[in-house]
């Protein structure tokens, strides 16, 4: 994609439009949730970290049971 081409402009315009849309959603969430927004985001992050930790622990256990070379 060359600088200044029609495809480049479409890509940049879409990027700016998506970023403005996400900024609007973030503002709306903060406006609606108010002082609870930090708590809500904290709970969402905690749940995401907890589930990812469980997934990674299962993966480590599976890989450690396979042995050093993966028992091919």
C-alpha positions as CSV (number, residue, x, y, z in Angstrom):
1,X,0.0,0.0,0.0
2,X,1.6,3.2,-1.2
3,X,1.5,6.4,0.8
4,X,-1.2,8.7,-0.5
5,X,-3.0,6.0,-2.6
6,X,-6.8,5.6,-2.5
7,X,-6.4,2.4,-0.6
8,X,-4.1,4.1,1.9
9,X,-6.7,6.9,2.4
10,X,-9.5,4.3,2.9
11,X,-7.4,2.5,5.5
12,X,-6.6,5.6,7.4
13,X,-10.2,6.9,7.3
14,X,-11.4,3.5,8.6
15,X,-8.8,3.6,11.3
16,X,-9.8,7.1,12.5
17,X,-13.6,6.2,12.3
18,X,-13.1,3.0,14.4
19,X,-11.0,4.9,16.9
20,X,-13.6,7.6,17.3
21,X,-16.3,5.0,17.7
22,X,-14.4,3.2,20.4
23,X,-13.7,6.5,22.1
24,X,-17.4,7.3,22.1
25,X,-18.2,3.8,23.6
26,X,-15.6,4.4,26.3
27,X,-17.1,7.8,27.1
28,X,-20.6,6.3,27.2
29,X,-19.5,3.5,29.5
30,X,-17.9,6.0,31.9
31,X,-20.9,8.3,31.7
32,X,-23.4,5.5,32.4
33,X,-21.4,3.5,34.9
34,X,-20.2,6.6,36.7
35,X,-18.2,5.9,39.8
36,X,-18.8,2.2,39.4
37,X,-16.8,2.1,36.1
38,X,-13.5,1.4,37.9
39,X,-15.0,-1.5,39.9
40,X,-16.7,-3.0,36.8
41,X,-13.5,-2.8,34.8
42,X,-11.5,-4.3,37.7
43,X,-13.9,-7.3,38.0
44,X,-13.8,-7.9,34.2
45,X,-10.0,-7.8,34.3
46,X,-9.8,-10.1,37.3
47,X,-12.1,-12.6,35.6
48,X,-10.1,-12.5,32.4
49,X,-6.8,-13.0,34.3
50,X,-8.3,-15.9,36.3
51,X,-9.6,-17.7,33.3
52,X,-6.4,-17.2,31.4
53,X,-4.4,-18.5,34.3
54,X,-6.5,-21.7,34.5
55,X,-6.0,-22.2,30.7
56,X,-2.3,-21.7,31.0
57,X,-2.0,-24.1,34.0
58,X,-3.8,-26.8,32.0
59,X,-1.5,-26.2,29.1
60,X,1.6,-26.4,31.3
61,X,0.3,-29.6,32.9
62,X,-0.4,-31.2,29.4
63,X,3.0,-30.2,28.1
64,X,4.8,-31.5,31.3
65,X,3.0,-34.9,31.0
66,X,4.3,-35.2,27.4
67,X,7.9,-35.1,28.4
68,X,10.8,-33.1,27.2
69,X,10.5,-34.0,23.5
70,X,6.7,-34.3,23.3
71,X,6.7,-38.1,23.0
72,X,6.2,-38.1,19.2
